[in-house]
Amino acid sequence: MLRLSFAALLPCILTSVFAQGLTEGSLEKHVDSLALDFSFGPVQAAYWTGHPHHRRTPFAVSPDGSAAYLAYLDASETDIHVQQVGPKTFAAVGSAITVTGGKEAGGLVAHDDGFALLTNEALPSGTSYAPADGTPAGLYGAYFVVTAYTGSVTGHFGDSIQYVWKDGSLQDIRGASSSWGCSHNTGIAFEAADAAPFASICAEDQGAIWLNTQAQTMNGVKISNENTTNGGSGEPMGGMSGSYSGLARLAGTDSYVFAWVSRGAKDLTVNDRLGDGFTHSINRTNDRNVAIAQLANKSTLDGEQATSQVGAADGDSQVNWITQGTADNSNAHVAAFNSESVLVTWEEIAEPQCDFVPMGCRGAFTGAYYQLVTNGKKVGEPVRAMDTFVAGDMVTVSEGRVCWPYVAMDWDLSRPVPYGDSKATTTKMPFACMNLDASASQGGQPGSKPTTSAASSLEEATDVSSAPAVPRTANVPVASSAVAPMNGEATTSATPPTSTLLTSVRTESEALSTVTTPVESADSPEADEPTTSSTLPSVTSALDSTETAAPVET
């Protein structure tokens, strides 16, 4: 009741904050607060262009707010390290736990007694079934990209939504599970709901972004029309390593807010390949602007969906733009402050050079921006920072306070990452927080400058992988692509081929119990059924030695 009462009083208490928006004093910086046990490479090259992207560092806070965890890929690009940190100081608590063989930190869920990690691991060539796992872990959902290795779509990739039960078995939940959804997925947003299916959004290669919670395919509710060229759609959800914190559930409600970048859409034409309801469009601008969409619930837009009228000159009239101009904006993310306000963030290149329409742009970095949005409307001007970025999951640490990890460095977006990827590494991880009430700062350094620097370079894999999400029994948003515990039991287990793993780790033992959960053969709506051999993200659970209950029970 306390939380509900506080939320009800927010309009009165925070009237002055809402009136003026965020200020520089609202941004709190904990520079190099976390010393890492292992080196981390903060830059990943984007697909095709090689433009620098932040390498994602999943971050999550436990429902009771007592513990936080950070996951990061070792600089060798093999092994995932999970470090507990203090949720106020962001300093290390104990030593990092290493998940041996992990190739990507794809998502993280924190529990009061441990955590669950989404990762993938390579299996030996020829492996047709992943080993099963018997370690209790609750029910999780994962949204990730798959690649076809057989059938008429061999070499193509799509996406898959899967749920894994506490006994390690893959669950085939009617109306929630999917083995081949959005064609050539170019962006994922995934957030937990009170029951499966979880809220899901995909960008595809045919010309749209879909709210596909109910459909799990490139269908359902059309959020926006997007120009696609050669399979690319402008990295709407961040491109390589960017599909996280793109969809946020408002605290204590069934509503969500989605953030993305778009070049706009005009002059709609028929999509002969897919038929009625599917269109192609021309991009309105070469630069990308930030947009948001309000969701009344996990499967319904709060407002009009994008038009599918062939011949329409205007294909983006329904879009709620956060920016409009000639600057190029990228790396858009969103997190909830409370039941009505969110923080929307992005990075800007004021004078961009956009060489490839379906990809990102390059140019001098001119700032990361932090905008308060309340009930779908911008409040005040955005806060601009040159030394603080969003490079990991944005988490609601407490009502009105959103925090995230980043790496302090000179961020250069003017040139591609050197051939062979960036060699920059760091053993320091700063954190930043944005407070609705600037006086709520908890020991950070509002004006501090980075004490370390790293050469620029970035990432986003040919495929977009997913991260975890927790049902909102507490106000703790987790990663976008999802792995999440849920009440209630799902039906049938599926056991077709895959090369994705589920790994369990207990804090009292260094031994790893490695388990691979099979992924169903992909069902392509337009071809023979391809066999997918993508690594279903492994879910790793760590429990305190004093606890015996499964860490994901709600």
Steps between C-alpha positions, in 0.01 A plus 500: 500500500787734569614492139148560372449788740828659397412463133166668562675797658760537225307763299502726807849430625674525165301780338801729481718224355245418232464869417869559435613156394839353578807712577874435505462443873264212427784300342710324760832341401691230684820516298699176500311385808541134409841337462458198273673171575555446127559724198204606287494623139244786495479549122341276240488557126162534333393256235605604148617856576736425787377811681573490873229378737508454875541138597206431723547436871178352644406645838221402740382578853323252728127548573571592862765752390772347715728370226604590147693303240704590193588253223778557248683309229867434563737700276601168342137474378459169680360467856235714666571655839218594738589743778277592793508873581351721765181662364597839647880514473538263200817364657578128478347261751717188507666356192359447153346167401623375162281309257762315300455490124235771478523705179253780569354673805148499359296587806476484876226455762572574865323317782507561873721192535693490175477567129421348161726564201412472133799399288592269216776248466649324200434128469713252304418474132241232435322535835133437427352520851607714788546330837216546749528679833332403823593801712191694612490846343132596467335595172688736268425642158765581240471686168799443275612463139527161330673392179372232260747226412272278291207542263430761236588790733845370590726790589215732593413603851181578687413511867358278770317546830546211741410424860699273729352341812673451835599141422698616196242384246402714205130588517281520191236749612220546250465868413834589658781282360634555150777330304516718186340841533626824346701467180862614527431656838672839529392589852339348810311652793374257765362570845338276759127490565290342774451193280627365169517624233734775610491835320702475178592729210706423191646688206526302175627523143167563326417851618352519850540477875238274659351467845477123465416390854200302381627403155870430576565565129534798263132574543260630762507871584717716275688755710676668209584483133874486436698508179696178458782468249691175447350364820604795719263743671728761655582327831171615661567316827872574519639253249787282612487448877217753530182301564450576869305757703288582197169411662413603857202406713360786705512420871184347643314505167443285193632779273832517315709755310709404196790713368677471164668708228348547156557676171125543459293360215322638195358387164373154591496234229371144492715216630437248223673224687288513815174649371225692682602684815867510405662799333831649393588865566758766424697647789403861572850600617850354486560582865311317774277654765385360834139389538287337768177301498266461797351155560172471690599143582741239371313448172316829436628840390369808679425685177493430129714237337698575184307508175512217248319697229674455167552838336508695827739794472545514877600179672606639837224740610431288810858521632566684826836663427737585785748664263449662160787651309805434285718340769534122496388329820579144606519265799150589626388346828218546752442425868210575734531746787155413635145434378489791255849632428791348309858590417576492125868509398693516173832604344540778244717584201413861415651491150471139386627325193256221416671284240258207512126565527416177684786531750635755746679831441841637594631835614617688806319391816313802638347359814284248679155635583263422787136607460217483752171387343176499699181347364650500152607867502847650533557697819764771484820473299724192494816486708811472281821325604823436312654257750206283605331249269255213522695179441301256713151433626314795651341388827246662730696471822227673698202721427624799298857371466641325194859368487722333240864401433732658243872534426667839540680571174536744214214389276591529133224433245686656208663186362455123491658267750845388377508177304507206738291685759593745771793416725384738774449339840421620850488368856277781627122529469327826591128530570265791448155576639228746405281625782158657453568697814854638469527515879476120505863464389664224702867577500577532132706769333273729294780669311772238506712430193615158386830388644566241232473498127463230239527508125170501317351200320167310522269197451166330416513145381360389170227387728334677786504307821266530788509589863304418810186656637322448830124510561411825671428390850752770591607815323814352350518517120749265343655449162304530184537173324394268774560226742238524773343303778122472504223360718304205371607200300537474129415199291694258285875476477665508161832333424615563142854590396690803617834621613390727781572448864346534841768523767452491876750625755479505878704750693630241744670301226730588217377200303272578210206284409465565131175425323387561149132532428382394155327747272219392273558470130409833345166523324543735207169636371644526154721194458583153620561470870863592561691347785625775726834463663519820695608498855197533718633737761610314802336600825738491793374506856711581804362441850630609834628198689254564784199478271349183361197637316512553126620856434221577257192410698257790533 
